[in-house]
Amino acid sequence: DNGRLVVFENRVRVNIDPTALKAAGVNSGEQNASQ
C-alpha cells in the first residue's frame, strides 16, 4: 500500500503547481517532524 501511495503522490505532485507543491512540501515536512 505504501508503494502505491508513493506512486500516487508522485503523480499528483507532477500535476500540482510549483507553488502548491512547495506549500505541500512544507506541510508534510512539519507533519513528519512532529511524528
SEZATI-790750 format. One line per 3 residues: number of its first residue (from 1); for each residue x, y, z of C-alpha. Coordinates in steps of 0.2 Angstrom, whole numbers, padded with zeros to 4 digits. Layout:
NUM> X/Y/Z  ...
//
This chain:
1> 0000/0000/0000  0014/0012/0004  0022/0009/-0013
4> 0006/0013/-0021  0004/0029/-0010  0021/0035/-0015
7> 0017/0032/-0034  0001/0041/-0032  0009/0056/-0023
10> 0022/0057/-0036  0009/0058/-0050  -0001/0070/-0041
13> 0014/0082/-0037  0018/0082/-0056  0001/0089/-0059
16> 0001/0102/-0044  0008/0119/-0047  0025/0123/-0041
19> 0018/0135/-0028  0006/0122/-0021  0019/0109/-0022
22> 0031/0120/-0012  0017/0123/0001  0013/0105/0002
25> 0031/0100/0005  0032/0112/0019  0016/0105/0027
28> 0021/0087/0025  0039/0091/0032  0031/0098/0048
31> 0020/0083/0050  0035/0071/0048  0045/0081/0061
34> 0031/0080/0073  0029/0061/0071
//
